Amino acid sequence: MAMGRVAAAGAVLVALVVLGAPPGAGAELSGMFQMLDWNECYFINGTEKARYVHRQIYNRMEDVRFDSDAGFFVGFTPYGEKCAQDWNNNPELMQRMRTAVDWFCRHNYEVFASFLVERRVPPNVSISMLPSSSQPGPGRLLCSVMDFYPAHIQVRWFQGQQELSEHVVATDVVANGDWTYQLLVLLETPAQRGLSYTCQVEHVSLEQPLRQHWGTGEALGGLPEALGCAGSKWEGAGESLGESGRGARGPSPWPRARPGPPAPSPR
């Protein structure tokens, strides 16, 4: 890759429940406390430039951070400042943290580059019609772009040879949970008989733009089965897709042990 940037993060979440006295039947817990141990790797031009960042976050507030560009811990709370001072004076720990950019980040880049960086999955593209819920007549055209990787993609609508840059709305690019993504792009103006429409998709997996056509031979009407939701409102369709998961999980992104410091002592 020329001058691209890939960020990867691995996190371990620890929930500590403070019970106090054993609760009676039906009694609620007295509190929930959350500690997040977060590791990040950033790459520019492959592994030519790599950066490692370790963060410890307590109840959504960052306590302490190690950045390989700086080479030491920095505290952001009184407790984090104490941890940073202790860890910065630990030569063995500091040696491990300062070399993590090599044995943790660069190592794992080589392990996963073929899957995360070089992998290409072309999109499946289809056009369907959402019937209007407010007035009779032709509905609006929906371009469904499914199951592609990586996430960056460009989708454009055309009427004949003219690009329709206005009156086009799209969902965010949604992760399917199986290392692919999906996107819906709606043409807000009703489709007109006798005119042809084209959804054009540009993606790194395609040698040339993929063009899906909707012309005068297409029947006007019919709710797309892929949405799997009742009603015809665009907002409803977007919400249904955004909430639907495929259940599959990708591989764990960090085969090597985390380089972070030992768990801090209780507050």
N, C-alpha and C positions, 0 to 999 in steps of 0.2 A: 504494500500500500504506500502511496506517495507521501502525503502529509496528513494522514488520518489520525484519529484519536479514538482509542478504545478504553472505556472505563469498566472495570469489573469490581464487584464488591462481594465480600462474604461476611456474614453476620451470625453471631451467636446470641440468642435472646435468653436471658435468665429472668424469670419472674419470682420475686421473693414475697411471700405472703406472711404478713405479721399477724399472728393469731392472738397473742396475749393469752388469756385463760382459755382453756378448751371451750369452744362454743357449744351451747346447748342445741337441742334438736330444732332445726329451722332457723337458727340464729345466723346472721350475716357475718362475713369476715370483716375484720376491723380495718383492713387497708390492703392495697395492692401497690407494690413498688417494682419498677422495671429497670433492668440494667442491660444496655446494648453494647456489645463488643464488636466494633465495625472495622473491617479492613478493606482498603481500596487500592487498586493498581491503575495507573494511567500510563498510556503508551503513545508515543509519537514516532511515526515512520518505523513501524515494527517495534523492535526492542532497542532501537538506537538511543532513544531517550525514554527512560522509565522513571516513575515516581511512585513511592509507597507512602500511604497515609493510614495511620491507625487512630481510631477515635474510641473513647469510652463515654457513653451517654447514659445519664441517670434521669429517669422520669422526663425524657425529651429535652434535657438540658445537657450540653456537652461539657463534661468535666475536664478532660485532658486529651491532648492530641500529640501524636508523633508524626512529623513530616520529614521524609528522607532528604528533601531539598534543604531543610534546616539542620537536621541531624541531632535533634534533641526534643524532649517533651516540653510542652507548654500547657500550663493550667489555666482554666477559664473560670473556676470557682475557688473559694478558699480550700475546699477539700481537694480539688484538682491540682491546685498549686502545691499542696503538701505531697501528693502522689508524684507530681513531676519532679520535685526536689529530690525525693527518695530515689526514684528510678534513674534520674540523670547521674546520680552518684553510685550507680551499680555498674561497674565496668563490664561484667559478663553480659548483663541484659542489654547494655548499650551497643556492644559489639554485635549481638544478635539482631537488634532492631536496625542498625545501620547497614547490615548486609542483607536484610530482607528483600530489598529491591532486586537482588540477584537470585537468591535461593527460593524466594516466594513468588515475586512478580514475573521475572523473566522465565523462570522454570515453568510456571503455569501457562504463560503465553505460548510457549512451544507445545505444551500438552494440548491446548484447546484452539490454537490458531486455525487448524484445518476445519474445525467445526464452527467457531464463532466468527472468524474473520474472513476465511476464504469460502465458506459455505454459501451457496446460492440456490434459492428455491423460487421458481417463477410463479407468479400469481395466477389464480383462476378467476376469470372475469365474466360476469353475466349482467344483463340488463333486465329489469322487471319494472312493472308499473304499480305505483301506489294510487289507488282510486281516491278521488277527492272526497273528504268527509263533509265539506261545507256546501258544495254545489254540484249539480249533475254535470256530466260531460267528461272529457278526457282527464286522466289523472296525471301524476308527475312521474318522471322516469328516475329510477334508482339504479346506480351502478355499484354492484357488489364486487369488491376486490378481495379475494380470500387466499389464505394459506401461502403467504410469501415470506421470504427472508433474504436479506436483512430488512429492517423496518423502514428505511428511507424509501419513499415512493412518490411519484407525481401522477395525478389523475386529472384529466381535462375533458370537458364536454364540448362537442361541436354540433352545429346545425348545418348540414351540408359541409362546406369548407370553412365556415365562419366559427371561430371559437367563441363560446358563450362563457365569458369570464365573470359576468355578473349573474346574480340569481342562482348561484351554486353554493350549497352548504355541504359540509362533510363532518363526519364524526372524527374523533381522535383516532390515530392508529392504535388498535387494541391488540394486546398480546393474547394469543389463544391458550398459552400454558404448555404448548408442545414445541416451542422454539419456532413458531410461525406467527404471522400477524394477519389482521384483517382491517378493512376500511370500507365505509359506505360513503358514497358521494351522490347527493340528490340534486337534480335539476328542478328548481322551484317553479319555473314557468310550465304550465300544462303543455303536454305534447299535442301537436297539431297534425291532423290527417294530411297526407300528401307530402309531408316533409320527412327527411331522413335525419337521424341523430346518431352520433358516434361518441362512445366513451373510449378515450385514449389513455393508455397506461404506460408509463416509462419507469423502468426498474433496472437495476444493475444486472439482474439475471437474464435480461432480454437483449438480444443482439439489435433489435429494432423495436419501436413502439408497438404495443399490442392494441389493436383497434377492434372494438365490439360494436356492431351496428344495430340500430333499431329503425326500420324503414317502413314504407307504406304497406308492406305485406304483413306487418305484425298486427295482431289483434290488440285493440286498446282495452285495457281492463285486466283485472285479475291480481289478487294479492300474492306476492312472492312467497312460496312455501318455505324458503330458506330462513325467513325471519322468525317463523314459529311463534308469532304473537298476535293477539286479537286486536282489531282496530286498524286504522290506516294512518294514524298521525305519525309524522316523522319523528317527533320526540319519543314517542312510545317505541318505535322501531329501534332507535338508537340506544335507548335504555336497555331493551331486551338483549341486544347484541353485547352491550358493554358488560352486562351482568352474567351472561352465559359463559361457563367455563367448560373446557374439554376434559378436564380431569387429569390429563397426562402431565407428568413432571419431567423436566429436563435433568441431565446429570448434575451432580453436585459440582459447583464451579471451582472448588478448591480441594484437590487431592492431597496437598501437603498440609501439615499441621499449621495452625495459625501462629504467627510470630509474636503476638501481643504479649504484654507483661502479665505477670500472675495477677489473679483476681485481687482487687484492692481489699483492704481490711474493712470490716463493718464500720459504718458511719457512727 
